[in-house]
Amino acid sequence: MIGDPESARVQFENAIKHDSENANYHYHYARLLSDPEVEDFETALNHYERAIQLDPGYANAHLHYAVTLIQHEQAYESARDHL
């Protein structure tokens, strides 16, 4: 559970506007977006990719990118099962 996701989202967006080359900002923003309370998988994946692009050795970004891909696929499969 996270505090106020909308406030956090605004803060991360402002931080990224201020320093778009900061891999940590992109990574932590992606972590927020992939949280079950927020579930903005597509945007999260974009920010994980940007973090990895900026810092190819960022192990946690690689790990959580993969986890989010799996979660997104599971969400897609679950939704497809109900169509």
C-alpha positions, 0 to 999 in steps of 0.5 A, a space after each residue: 500500500 502506498 500513501 497518496 499515489 496521485 501526489 507521488 505521481 505529480 512529484 515524479 513527473 515534476 522531477 523528471 521534467 526537471 532532470 529527464 536524464 536521471 535514471 533513478 527518477 524514471 525507475 522509482 516513477 515506474 515502481 509507483 506506476 506498477 503498484 497494484 493501487 495504480 496499475 499503469 503498466 504501459 507507462 511503467 514499462 516506458 519509464 523502466 525502459 528509459 531508466 535502463 537506457 540511461 543506465 544499462 547496468 541498473 539491475 533493479 530496473 531490469 528486474 522490475 521491468 521483467 516483473 512488470 512485463 509478467 504482471 501485465 501479461 497475467 492481467 492481459 491473460 486474465 482479462 482475455 479469459 473473461 471475453 
